[in-house]
Amino acid sequence: MKDAMTNNQKGSCTGGPVSAKRVLFCASAAVHIRNFHLPYLKAFHDQGWEVWVAVEDPAPIPYADQVIAMPWRKRLFSPWNLLAVLDAWRLLRRGHFQKLCVHTTLASVIFRLAALFTPKRPWVAYVCHGYLFRDQGWKRWAYILPEWLAGKATDLLLVMNQKDFRLAKKYHFGPKELGFIPGMGFQRERFSPLPPDQREAGRTALGIEKEQLVLIYGTEFSGRKNQALLLRALAQANLPSLLLLLAGSGALLDSCKELAKALGVEEQVRFLGQVADLGTLYPLCDMVVSPSRSEGLPFHLMEAMSCGLPAIATDVKGHQELVESGVTGYLTPLDDPQAMAQAIRQLAAHPELRAAFGAAGREAVKPFALEYVKPLLLSYYGLDERRNGDA
């Protein structure tokens, strides 16, 4: 199977030897690269590297000289992914990359398995955005064994939360270097509270009534993101003044709409679809909620907290790095809608608590801002940010 490619700017389509330094970034989807990695592609680009990107969908990506389409399937154990490993191996052989930076579970396993069998393989860095297995039950081995094998071709493993750090050490995932980063860095300057008059005007424009308390959750609709738990908590909270904004799309969008109707809360929920800039919505809301089953280090929570919103989130990894229960919000047990409903009612009844948690949360997420994270990650990548034109 031959992979497709597009030229964004320059570069050799043949992949033959070139004088420029060459780095390959890969992730399961182009949107992941656009959302999290453009500052790092730019850093390589500004320092004279030829930047290639391998993703499922080969649309143009800023700062990428080549975008390669990979034929993988989103199910980790699909037989098609064996062909994707072969395509990745061919790409690594002809690409002559000095560095390989891999992201997301599927793409990282495929490319690192390919690297195992590549002569003169590049230096390989894997940034783990969250292991998808729980540390219990036999099913975890279906994820652990491929990760352990792929670790044999990993020079640097970076994780984003303490639980993943412990898992990497416990299962000997095998990198030469194991490091910790506070996420990929969010653009804090874009996420701030609004002055009261602008906030009121914005809420009025959206048709939000003064007495309404607005909760927001913006992410894809999937089993892991667990919007169903939040809808059940909203029903159990039984507060007519609550309005829930759900932004995003995904496989479970229609079933969540059906669930909202079945629970009798459809009038309290707005399904917004894809929202280009959630930063315009967060300051208009009163609370951010995150019922996810598992996270690496969620951007949507950092961004909303930076806008001064108190947080209610499930007590899982990733959330635990950002939310201190009783200080910046509440952590509630996984799959416990009653506990989440109680947390919602508590914040709904106490505006002074919302204000205190929101102010504390805004301070708590500062260390996760791009201005602090970017120099750290670039140093792991072996780049000196001071050499960049925008440093």
N, C-alpha and C positions, 0 to 999 in steps of 0.2 A: 504494500500500500504506500503510495507516494503522498507526502504531505504537501499542502499548498503553501504558498508564501506571497506576501506582498512587500513591495519596497516603499517605506514611508519617506526616506530621505536619500540614503546612499547605501553603499555596501555591495559586496560581491554576491551575486545570486548563486554562484558555484560553490561558495564556501571555501575556496582555496586559500592558501597562505596569503596574508596581507601584513603590511607593516604596522597597522594600527593595533592597539590592544583591543581585545574583544571580550565582552561579557554577555552572558545569556541569563535573562530573568525568565522564570516560568511560573505559571499559576493556572488553575483550572479554567478560569474565565478572564476575559479582558477587563471586565468591570472591576475585578479585584485589583488588577494592576493600576487602573485609573484611580480607584478610590484610595489606595494605600501607598503606592510606590513611586508616583511621579517625581517627588522630590529626590529620590535616590537614583532614578534613571537620569534625571537632570544633572545630578552631581557627577555621575560617571561621564555623561556626555560633555559636560563643561571641562572635564580634565582629559579630554582627548580620546576617550574610549569609544569604540564602535559598539552600540547597544542593540542587542537582539532580544526579542521577546517571543516566547512560545506559549500560546493559549489555544483554547478551543475555537474561538471566533476571531478571524484575522482582520478586524477593522483597524484602521490607523490609530496609533497610540503616540502621544507627544514624546519627543526625545528618543523614539525607537527608530533605528536605521532599518531594521528588518522585523516584520511580524510574521511568525510561522504558525500555520494552522495545524493543530495536533488532533488525531482521530480517536481520542479517548472517549469513554462513556463514563457518566457520573457515578455509576455503581463501581466500587473499588474492585470487585471480583468478576466483572464482566470479561468474557473471553476476548472481546475486542481490545481490551487493554494490553493483552500480550502483543498484539500488533503495534500498539502505541509504544511499548517498550522498544520494539524493533525500530520504529521510526525515530524515537529519541536517540537510540544508539547510532543510527545513520547520521542524524543531525550533529551529534557530538563529534563523530569522526571527521566529518567534512568541515565543521565550523571552526576548528582550531581555537577554541575558547580558552582564555586564561582563567576566567572565573565563571562559576555557575551558581546563581542565587535562586533557590527553589522555595516555593510557597504553596500552601494548601496541601491537604493530605494526599489526594490523588496524584496531582502533578509531581509532588516531591518524591513520592515512592517510585513512580514510573521513571523519572529522570535519574534518580540515584541508583536504581537497579540497572539502568542502561549504562551508567558511569562505571559500575563494577566491572563491566566487560569492555571498556573503552581503553585502548592503548593511549598512554600519555594523557590520562584524564585530567580535566581542569581541577582547580581548587574548588571545593563544593561547600557552600553555606546553605543550611536549611533553617529558615525562620518558621518556627512552629506557631501557628495561630490558634492552637488548642487541640490537644489529643481528643479523638472522638470516642474513646472507650472509657468505661468505668473500671476501676481497679477491683473488680470482683466478677465472678461468673466465668464460665469456660469460654463464652463468646469473645472475651477480650483478647484471646490468643489469635483470633483471626486478624486483629489489627496489630498486635504486638509482634508477631513473627515477621510480617513484611517490613515493619519499622525497624526491627532489630537487624534484618538483613541489609536494608537500605543504609543503615547506620555505618556499615562497613565502608561505604563510599562517601562518608560525611566527614569533612574536616572541621566544620564549625556548626554546632547546633545552638540556636538561640530560642529561648522560651519566654513567655510573657506573664506567667503566674507561678506561684510557689508550688501548687500541686503538680503542674506539669514538670517543674524542675525536679521534684521528688520522683515522679514517674520515670523520667529520663535516667536518673541515677539508679533507681531500683531495678529497671529492666535492662540496664547496660546497653543503651541504644548506640553506643560505640563511637561517638565523635572524638576527635583528638582534642577538641576544645568545647566546653559547655559553658554557655553564658546566659545572662538574664537581661532582658530589656523591658522597659515600661511601655510596651506596645510599639506601634509604628510612628506615633506622634500625631496629635490632632492639631488643627490650626486654631489655636485658642482665640486669636484676635477676631475670628469670625463668629464667636459664640459668647455673647454677653447679655446681661439683662437690659431691658429697655426702660427709658424714663416712663413714669406713670401715665403721662398723657399719650405718648406714642403707643404704649401697651393697650390702653383703653381704646384708642382709635383702631388699632389692629384687630382687637377682639370684636369690635362693632362691625368692622368690614367683613369678618367671617361669620357674622350672625350669631355670635356667642353672647348670651345674656349675662348681665352683671352678676346675678346670683349663681351662675353656673361655675362649677369647679372642673377644670379640664385636665384630663390625664392623657398622656401621649406615649405611644410605642411605635417606633418606625424601623421595620426590618422586613425581611422576606417572610412569607407565610409558609411555615414548615413545621414538621413535628418537633424538631429541636428548638425552634423559637417559641412554640407552645402558646400561641395566642388563645387557644381554647381554655387554658387555665385562667387567663385574665378575664375572659368573658364570663366564666363561672363566678369568679370573684366579684365582678361588677354586679352580677345578679344577686349574689348573697349580701353585698354591701347594702343594697336596697335603699339607695339615696337618689331620689329623683333629680337632685341638683347636679349629679355627675354627668359629664360628657367625655366619652373616650374617643380619641383620634387614633386610628390605626392606619399607618402609611406603609406602602409596599405592595408587592404582588407575590405570587407564588402558587405552588400546587394546591395548597389548602385554603386559598382565599374563599372559594365558593362554599366549602364546608363550614368555614367560620361564619360566613353570612347566614347560612342555614341555622347554625348553632345560636347565633344572636337572636334570631327570630324565635327559635324554639324556647329560649330562656326568657323571652319577653323583654329583651333590652335593646331591640333593634332601633328604637327611637333615641337611645342614648349613645349609639355608636355611629361614627362616620368612617366609612372605608374610603380613604383618600386616593388609593392607587399610588403610583410612583410619584414622589415629590422631589423635584430637582434640588431644592435647598431647604432642608429641615431647620436650618439655622434661623429661618424667618418665622418658623412656627414655635419653636421651643420657648422663646421669651413670652409668648402669649398664653402659655399653659401654666398649670399650678403644680403638677407632679409628673415625674417620669416613672414609668413602670416597666419592668423587664422580667417576664415569667419564664425565661429560657431554661432549658434543661442543662445546657453546658455552654460555656463561653471561653474564649481565649482571653481577650481583653476588649470588651465591646465599645466601639467608637460612639454609638448612639447614646450610651449612658454617660460617657465623658462629656460629650457635646452638650447634652441637656443639663448636666450638673454645672457645667461652666456658665450656663445661662441662668444659674441660680435656682434650679428646680430641686426640691427634695426627691430622693429616690426610694422606690419600693422595688425590691428585686429578690428573686429566689436565692437561697443560700447555697450557691454553687461556685465553683472556681471561676475566676474572671470577675464575677460580681464581688467576691470577697476582697479582691484587690482594690476595689473602688469605693465600696459602700461600707461604712462603719455603723453598725446598727445602733440606734439611739443617739447618733452624732450627726450623720449626714442623711439619714433615712432609716429604713428598716429592711432587714433580711428575713425572709419568711421561708419555711420549709418547702422543699420541692413538691409539687403536685398537691398542695394544700390550699384550695381556694378559700376556705374559711379563714385561715391565718392571713392570707393576702387581703381578704375583705376587711378584716379587723384593722390591719395596718392602714388601709384606705380610709376607713371611718375615723381612725385616730387623727390622721392628718387633716381630714376634711373638717373635723370639729375644732381644730386648734390652729388658727392662722399664724399665731406667734411661733408655733413649733415649725410650721412650714418655712417661715422666714429664717429661723435660726438654722435649721437643717440645710436650707438652700445656700446660705452664706458660708457655712462650714464646708459644704460640698464644692462650692466654687474654688475655695482655697485648696481642697484636697486633691483636685484633678490637675492643678498647675504642673506638677512634676511629669505629667504625661503629655505635655504640650510638645509640638514639633521642635520648638526652639531648643528644648533640652534633650529630646530623644535623638534628633537627627545627627548631631556630632558623635554621640555614642555609637549609633549603628554604623555610621560611615567609618569610624575607627575599627570596628569589627570587620567591615568589608575591606579594610586596608587602604582607605582614602583619607586624605587630610583635608577637611572642609576649608581650611584657611586658603587653600589653593583655588577655591571656586570663586568665580567672579562676583557671586551674590553673598559671599560669606560675611 
